Amino acid sequence: MGTKPGPLKIKAGIIGSAGYTGGEMLRLLLLHPQAEVVFAHSESQAGKPIHTVHTDCLGLTDLKFSHGIEKDIDVLFLCLGSGESKKWLSANDRQLSANSRIIDLSQDFRHKETNTIGKRKFAYGLPELNRDTIKKSENIANPGCFATCIELGLLPLAAQAKINSDVHVSATTGSTGAGRSLSNTTHFSWRNNNLSTYHIFEHRHLKEINESLAQASGKRTAHEINLVPYRGAFTRGILATIYLESTLSEKQALELYREFYKTHPFVHLAPFDVDVKQVQNTNNCFLQIQKTGNNLIIISAIDNLLKGASGQAVQNMNLMFGLDEKTGLLLKPGAF
């Protein structure tokens, strides 16, 4: 339980509720047993019923998208693009109650040198790394989707100073990772039956990955994380194949991972081959550990919109308000 008991109903507001992560926030909070959506803000859709954009919400809520915000809320979710959360808070923070907590889903406050704005300081919101800090925090920077997937694959090794070589990662994400706005690389006719790389070795989540691994180990590693991201021909999920040289046997690695994640309910070691469908529509991360020759191989899979975004944000909310972190997140994976 958290150090500060929360209200019977957590009053929540969402900024940027018409996008993919905003839509997932709405669905999770509308079905959360101890949350109430007070407003769902959208500049582009203000005044329209939520189901006109998120059509699956028909019958779930009568709420309309709002143009303004309400001051009397317990938590505000910022579901905005990179750079937009900082702009929004700079212009609107004074309209919020001093007691309103914030969970930001952009990358604006994830790094040590950018985690403060005004009187607000943001804690990095990866529960498997910072659970106790999250419980005591007023503001959370929700991790990135690639960062979550890769960090969960590497944190047990970092915590035991077992990253002793360069790390190689090939990771494929679904099209929802690029957001709702249409572009050449999200258009169905381009994405379907296609595969491409982007930002090789320069993905924007590498910085937060390195910072998180340094926190877990107590020092910054001298070894590189060589990330090759791929755009996949599917809508949601990330599958990352991670490998590095290691003296650990497969049995030793499995024991290390089991011990690290034994108190974390959403990370599971799989005794079978991991794939994206197993975690789609859930807040789970499935990890598979293999040893081939001198290489330790970790397969990590998450849903980029849930454990990689809105699901993890609700997990953080639960911790901040003293709830069981699984509340409202025991979700059924997509049918096969």
matplotlib code that plots the C-alpha trace (Angstrom):
import matplotlib.pyplot as plt

x = [0.0, 1.1, 2.0, -0.8, -4.3, -6.3, -10.0, -12.7, -13.0, -10.0, -11.2, -9.2, -8.8, -7.2, -5.5, -5.1, -7.9, -8.7, -5.4, -4.4, -2.9, -5.8, -8.3, -6.7, -6.6, -10.3, -11.2, -9.0, -10.3, -14.0, -13.8, -11.5, -13.4, -11.9, -11.6, -14.0, -13.3, -14.2, -13.2, -11.6, -9.9, -9.4, -8.8, -9.8, -12.9, -14.3, -18.1, -18.4, -19.4, -16.4, -17.9, -17.6, -13.8, -13.5, -16.4, -16.0, -17.0, -20.6, -22.7, -19.8, -20.0, -22.1, -19.1, -18.2, -14.8, -14.2, -12.3, -11.7, -10.4, -11.8, -9.7, -11.0, -9.3, -7.0, -4.9, -4.3, -3.0, -1.1, -1.5, 0.4, 3.2, 6.8, 7.3, 3.6, 3.3, 5.9, 4.1, 0.7, 1.9, 3.7, 0.5, -2.1, -0.5, -1.8, -5.4, -4.9, -5.4, -2.1, -3.1, -3.6, -1.1, 0.2, 1.2, 2.8, 3.0, 5.3, 9.1, 9.2, 10.2, 11.8, 15.4, 17.3, 18.1, 14.5, 12.4, 11.4, 9.0, 8.1, 7.5, 6.9, 9.5, 8.8, 9.9, 10.6, 7.5, 8.8, 7.3, 9.8, 12.6, 11.0, 7.9, 8.7, 9.5, 6.3, 4.2, 5.5, 5.6, 3.2, 4.3, 5.3, 7.0, 5.7, 8.4, 8.5, 7.2, 10.6, 12.2, 9.8, 10.2, 14.0, 14.5, 12.4, 14.6, 17.9, 17.2, 17.9, 21.3, 22.1, 21.1, 23.7, 26.4, 26.1, 26.1, 29.7, 29.6, 27.8, 24.0, 22.4, 18.6, 16.3, 12.8, 9.6, 6.7, 3.1, 1.8, 0.0, 3.4, 3.6, 0.4, -3.0, -2.1, -1.7, 1.8, 3.5, 4.8, 1.5, -0.7, -2.2, -1.1, 2.5, 2.6, 0.8, 3.1, 6.1, 9.0, 11.4, 14.0, 14.3, 16.6, 19.1, 21.4, 19.8, 16.3, 15.0, 14.3, 18.0, 18.8, 16.2, 17.2, 20.8, 19.7, 17.5, 20.2, 22.7, 20.3, 19.8, 23.5, 24.7, 26.9, 26.7, 27.8, 30.7, 29.0, 26.8, 23.2, 22.9, 19.2, 17.7, 14.0, 11.6, 8.1, 6.0, 2.9, 0.6, -1.2, -0.1, 2.7, 6.5, 8.7, 12.4, 15.2, 18.1, 21.4, 24.8, 27.8, 27.5, 29.2, 25.9, 24.4, 20.7, 19.8, 21.6, 20.0, 16.5, 17.1, 18.4, 15.3, 12.9, 14.4, 14.3, 10.6, 9.1, 7.2, 6.2, 2.9, 3.0, 6.4, 6.4, 9.1, 7.7, 8.6, 7.6, 8.4, 7.1, 5.1, 3.2, -0.3, 0.2, 0.5, -1.7, -4.5, -2.8, -0.4, 1.9, 5.5, 6.5, 10.2, 11.9, 15.5, 17.9, 21.6, 23.3, 27.1, 28.4, 25.3, 22.5, 19.3, 16.3, 13.0, 10.7, 7.2, 4.7, 1.6, 3.0, -0.3, -0.8, 2.4, 4.2, 1.9, -1.6, -1.7, 1.6, 0.2, -2.8, -0.4, 1.5, -1.8, -2.7, 0.7, 0.4, -3.1, -2.3, -4.2, -3.1, -1.1, -3.2, -6.5, -8.3, -5.5, -6.3, -7.0, -7.8, -5.4, -6.7, -8.3, -6.1]
y = [0.0, 3.6, 6.0, 8.4, 6.8, 8.0, 8.9, 6.3, 7.5, 9.0, 12.0, 12.0, 14.3, 13.5, 16.0, 14.7, 12.2, 11.7, 10.0, 6.3, 6.6, 9.0, 6.5, 3.7, 5.9, 6.5, 2.8, 1.8, 4.6, 4.2, 0.5, 1.2, 0.3, 3.3, 6.0, 8.5, 10.4, 14.0, 15.4, 14.2, 17.2, 17.5, 20.6, 19.0, 17.1, 19.4, 19.1, 15.8, 12.5, 10.3, 7.5, 9.6, 9.1, 6.0, 4.1, 1.1, 3.4, 3.5, 2.5, 2.8, 6.6, 9.6, 12.0, 14.5, 15.8, 19.1, 22.2, 23.4, 21.7, 21.3, 22.3, 19.8, 16.6, 14.2, 13.2, 14.5, 12.4, 14.2, 12.1, 14.6, 14.4, 15.2, 18.8, 19.4, 18.4, 21.0, 23.6, 22.7, 22.8, 26.1, 27.6, 25.8, 24.5, 27.5, 26.4, 23.1, 22.5, 22.4, 18.9, 17.6, 14.9, 14.5, 11.5, 12.6, 10.1, 12.1, 12.1, 15.7, 14.9, 11.5, 12.6, 13.8, 17.2, 17.8, 16.3, 19.7, 22.4, 25.2, 23.6, 20.2, 17.5, 14.2, 10.8, 8.1, 5.9, 2.3, 0.4, -2.4, 0.1, 2.8, 1.4, 3.0, 6.3, 6.3, 5.7, 9.0, 11.1, 13.8, 13.8, 10.9, 10.7, 7.6, 5.6, 5.2, 2.0, 0.8, 1.8, -0.2, -3.3, -3.2, -2.0, -4.9, -7.2, -5.9, -4.5, -7.8, -8.0, -4.3, -4.7, -7.4, -5.7, -8.5, -6.3, -6.9, -6.5, -4.4, -5.2, -5.8, -5.2, -5.8, -4.6, -4.3, -2.1, -1.9, 1.1, 2.6, 3.5, 6.3, 7.9, 8.5, 11.1, 9.6, 9.5, 7.6, 5.0, 4.5, 4.3, 0.8, 0.4, 1.1, -0.7, -3.9, -6.7, -4.5, -4.1, -1.3, 0.0, 3.6, 5.6, 2.8, 3.3, 6.7, 6.0, 8.7, 6.1, 5.1, 7.9, 6.9, 3.2, 4.1, 6.3, 3.5, 0.8, 3.2, 3.7, 0.0, -0.8, 2.3, 3.5, 4.2, 1.3, 1.7, -0.7, 0.3, -0.6, -1.1, -0.7, -1.5, -0.5, -1.9, -0.8, -3.9, -4.8, -5.0, -2.5, -2.9, -4.6, -4.6, -7.7, -7.1, -9.6, -8.7, -10.5, -9.9, -12.0, -13.5, -16.0, -16.8, -20.2, -20.3, -21.7, -18.9, -16.3, -17.7, -17.7, -14.1, -12.9, -14.8, -13.3, -9.8, -9.9, -12.1, -9.2, -7.5, -8.8, -7.8, -9.3, -13.1, -15.5, -17.6, -21.3, -21.2, -19.1, -15.5, -13.6, -10.3, -11.8, -13.2, -9.7, -7.6, -5.9, -6.6, -4.8, -7.8, -8.1, -11.7, -12.5, -15.6, -16.4, -18.5, -19.2, -20.1, -20.4, -17.3, -15.3, -14.7, -14.0, -12.2, -12.0, -9.3, -8.6, -5.9, -4.1, -0.6, 1.1, -0.6, -1.6, 0.7, 3.7, 3.9, 0.7, 1.6, 5.1, 3.5, 1.2, 4.3, 6.0, 2.9, 3.1, 6.9, 6.5, 3.5, 0.9, -2.5, -1.9, -4.5, -2.7, -2.3, -3.9, -7.6, -7.5, -10.3, -10.7, -10.5, -13.7, -15.9]
z = [0.0, -0.6, 2.1, 1.3, 1.2, -1.8, -2.1, -2.6, -6.2, -7.9, -10.0, -13.2, -16.2, -19.5, -21.9, -25.4, -25.1, -28.8, -29.7, -29.3, -25.8, -24.8, -25.9, -24.0, -20.9, -21.3, -21.6, -18.6, -16.4, -17.3, -16.3, -13.3, -10.0, -8.1, -10.8, -12.3, -15.5, -14.8, -18.2, -21.4, -23.1, -26.9, -28.9, -32.2, -31.0, -28.3, -27.9, -29.7, -27.9, -27.1, -29.1, -32.3, -32.2, -29.9, -31.4, -29.2, -26.2, -27.5, -24.5, -22.1, -21.4, -22.3, -21.8, -24.5, -25.3, -23.5, -24.5, -21.0, -17.9, -14.4, -11.4, -8.9, -9.9, -8.1, -11.1, -14.6, -17.5, -20.2, -23.4, -25.7, -28.2, -27.4, -26.4, -26.0, -22.4, -21.4, -23.4, -21.9, -18.3, -18.9, -20.0, -17.8, -14.6, -12.6, -13.5, -11.6, -7.9, -6.0, -4.9, -8.4, -9.3, -12.9, -15.0, -18.2, -21.1, -23.3, -23.1, -21.9, -18.2, -18.4, -18.3, -15.2, -16.7, -17.9, -15.0, -13.5, -14.5, -12.1, -8.7, -10.2, -10.3, -12.1, -11.0, -13.6, -13.6, -14.2, -11.3, -11.6, -10.9, -8.9, -7.1, -3.7, -5.2, -7.3, -4.2, -2.7, -5.8, -6.9, -10.6, -12.8, -16.2, -17.8, -19.6, -23.4, -25.0, -26.5, -23.2, -21.1, -23.2, -23.3, -19.7, -18.4, -20.4, -19.0, -15.5, -13.6, -15.3, -14.6, -10.9, -10.5, -12.6, -15.2, -18.4, -19.3, -23.1, -25.7, -25.9, -29.3, -29.7, -32.6, -31.8, -33.9, -33.0, -34.3, -36.2, -33.2, -31.8, -34.3, -33.1, -34.7, -37.3, -40.7, -42.3, -45.1, -42.7, -40.9, -44.0, -44.4, -48.1, -47.1, -43.8, -44.7, -46.0, -45.3, -42.8, -42.4, -40.0, -38.6, -36.3, -36.1, -33.0, -32.5, -31.2, -28.8, -26.0, -25.7, -23.3, -20.8, -21.2, -20.3, -17.4, -16.0, -16.3, -14.7, -11.8, -11.4, -11.4, -9.5, -12.4, -16.1, -18.2, -20.6, -23.0, -25.9, -26.5, -30.2, -31.0, -34.4, -34.4, -37.0, -38.1, -38.1, -40.2, -37.2, -35.1, -31.5, -29.5, -29.4, -29.6, -28.7, -29.2, -26.9, -26.7, -25.1, -24.2, -20.7, -18.4, -16.8, -17.6, -18.7, -15.3, -13.4, -15.6, -15.0, -11.2, -11.4, -13.3, -11.1, -8.0, -9.5, -10.6, -7.9, -6.4, -9.7, -10.9, -14.6, -15.6, -16.3, -17.4, -20.1, -20.5, -24.2, -27.3, -26.7, -29.3, -29.5, -29.4, -26.0, -24.5, -26.8, -24.8, -21.5, -19.1, -19.1, -20.2, -21.2, -21.0, -22.5, -21.5, -23.7, -23.8, -27.1, -27.0, -25.1, -25.8, -23.3, -25.3, -23.8, -25.7, -24.4, -25.5, -24.4, -25.7, -26.6, -25.8, -22.4, -20.5, -22.9, -22.2, -20.7, -18.8, -17.1, -16.4, -14.5, -12.7, -11.6, -10.5, -8.4, -6.6, -6.1, -4.5, -2.3, -4.4, -5.4, -8.5, -10.4, -9.9, -13.2, -15.1, -15.0, -18.7, -21.2, -24.1, -27.6, -29.0, -31.3]

ax = plt.figure().add_subplot(projection="3d")
ax.plot(x, y, z, "-o")
ax.set_aspect("equal")
plt.show()
